[in-house]
C-alpha cells in the first residue's frame, strides 16, 4: 500500500492541519514533562516548519467526552506538556472549527503552532460526518495524519477529511507501517508473540494471523482467562498459562513466568501487546515485570505496542531500550491481523 509522505512535500506557504494522537491518560498529566505520544510527532512538525512561511495546527482527541464540551477533557490541559516536548510556543484555540481557528491562523507568528480544542467535543467526529470534515478542513491547504494509533477508526478527522484536502502520512506514520510490515511478513526466527490484556475478541484475530508465521504465541492477562473459561482450542504454537498467582487469576504464576522467560531467551523477534496480569496493582505486576525484564535481557528485535504496554514501559523507564515502540494499540492489532485501517486506506486513495 503506497503512502504519500509529508517528507516529499514543499510546505512553503502552506497551512497544514496535523492530526495527532495526544490521548494521554488523565493520571499522567499533572507530572508530565515529556510523553511518548507527544514526542513522536516532532520529526513531522520540524519538517513542516523547516520550510518558509508554513503554518501548523495540531488536532487531537482527548478522553471520551461523547460529543459534549467537558472541561476535564479540554486539550488546554496538555498545552504546557506539548510546549515542553515540541520546544515551540503553543497557541491554544478553544475550538477546532470556525472563525476562532481562522483568526488564530491569521495571527500566527513564525515560531508558533496552534493546538486546537478536542475534536471529540463534536458528535460529528465519530460519525465521520462529511460536513464536519469540511469545517475542519476549511482554513487549511494540506492535511497530515500523524495519528497511527487511532487510524483504525473511520472518523471525520481521519477519513472523511482526506477527500477534501491534499493528504499525506506523517514521518512517524510511515515508520509505523514499515516496522509492522517487516515483523508481520519477514520476522527473524525464532519469532514469538506475547499477547495479554483484555478482550479475547480483539486479540483472537491477531493470534490466528500470527500462528501462520510465528513459532510461539504466549498468552496472559484476561485474554488467557477468557480463552480458558470459554474452552477455546488453539494450535500447539499457542501457549496458555500453566499456573496463576492465585485462584483469582490476576497474574500469571511462577511456573508460567519461568516457562515464558525460557522461550523469550531463544527469540530473535518478539511482539508484545498487553500485560500479563492486573499490572497496575501490586502484587499483580510481578508477571508483567518479569516478562519485561526477560525481553530487555534478550537479543531479539522487539516491537511493543498498546496503551497498557506503553504504560509498563514508561513506569520502568524502558522505552529507549526497546527496538521499536508502536503508538498503536487497536490499530497495531488490526494491522498485524491483516485488517484494512480506514484512515490508512484513505491516505492511499
JOJODA-V819237 format. One record per backbone hydrogen bond with DSSP energy under -0.5 kcal/mol. CO is the residue of the C=O (numbers start at 1). NH is the residue of the N-H. Records with the same first field share a line. If there is no record, write none. Layout:
CO = NH / NH
This chain:
3 = 5
4 = 169
5 = 8
6 = 9
9 = 11
11 = 14
14 = 16 / 55
15 = 141 / 142
16 = 18 / 57
17 = 19 / 144
18 = 20 / 59
19 = 146
20 = 22
22 = 24
25 = 28 / 29
26 = 29
29 = 32
31 = 33
35 = 38 / 39
36 = 40
38 = 41
39 = 42
41 = 45
42 = 46
43 = 47
44 = 48
45 = 49
46 = 50
47 = 50
48 = 51
51 = 54
52 = 13
55 = 16
56 = 114
57 = 18
58 = 116
59 = 20
60 = 119
65 = 68
67 = 123
68 = 70
69 = 71
70 = 73
71 = 74
74 = 77
75 = 78 / 79
76 = 79
78 = 82
79 = 83
80 = 84
81 = 85
82 = 86
83 = 87 / 88
89 = 113
90 = 92
91 = 115
93 = 117
95 = 117
98 = 101 / 102
99 = 103
100 = 104
101 = 105
102 = 106
103 = 107
104 = 108
105 = 108
109 = 112
111 = 89
113 = 91
114 = 58
115 = 93
118 = 121
119 = 122
120 = 67
122 = 125 / 126
123 = 127
124 = 129
125 = 128 / 156
129 = 133
130 = 134
131 = 135
132 = 136
133 = 137
134 = 138
137 = 140
141 = 166
142 = 17
143 = 168
144 = 19 / 146
145 = 170
146 = 21
147 = 150
148 = 151
149 = 329 / 331
150 = 153
151 = 343 / 344
153 = 155
155 = 158 / 159 / 160
156 = 161
159 = 162
160 = 163
161 = 164 / 165
166 = 143
168 = 145
169 = 6
170 = 174
171 = 175
172 = 176
173 = 177
174 = 178
175 = 179
176 = 180
177 = 181
178 = 182
179 = 183
180 = 184
181 = 185
182 = 186
190 = 268 / 269
191 = 215 / 216
192 = 271
193 = 195 / 218
194 = 196 / 273
195 = 220
197 = 222 / 223
199 = 202 / 203
200 = 204
203 = 207
204 = 208
205 = 209
206 = 210
207 = 211
209 = 212
210 = 213 / 214
216 = 193
217 = 219 / 239
218 = 195
220 = 224
221 = 224 / 225
222 = 226
223 = 227
224 = 228
225 = 229
226 = 230
227 = 232
228 = 231
235 = 238
237 = 217 / 239
238 = 240
239 = 219
243 = 253
246 = 249
250 = 278
251 = 245
253 = 257
254 = 258
255 = 259
256 = 260
257 = 261
258 = 262
259 = 263
260 = 264
261 = 265
262 = 266
263 = 266 / 267
264 = 267
268 = 301
269 = 192
270 = 303
271 = 194
272 = 305
273 = 196
275 = 197
276 = 221
277 = 279
278 = 281
281 = 284
283 = 286
285 = 289
286 = 290
287 = 291
288 = 292
289 = 293
290 = 294
291 = 295
292 = 296
293 = 297
294 = 298
295 = 298
300 = 302
301 = 270
302 = 324
303 = 272
304 = 326
306 = 310
307 = 311
308 = 312
309 = 313
310 = 314
311 = 315
312 = 316
313 = 317 / 318
314 = 317
318 = 321
319 = 322
324 = 304 / 326
326 = 306
328 = 306
329 = 333
330 = 334
331 = 335
332 = 336
333 = 337
334 = 338 / 339
335 = 338
339 = 341
340 = 342
341 = 345
342 = 346
343 = 347
344 = 348
345 = 349
346 = 349
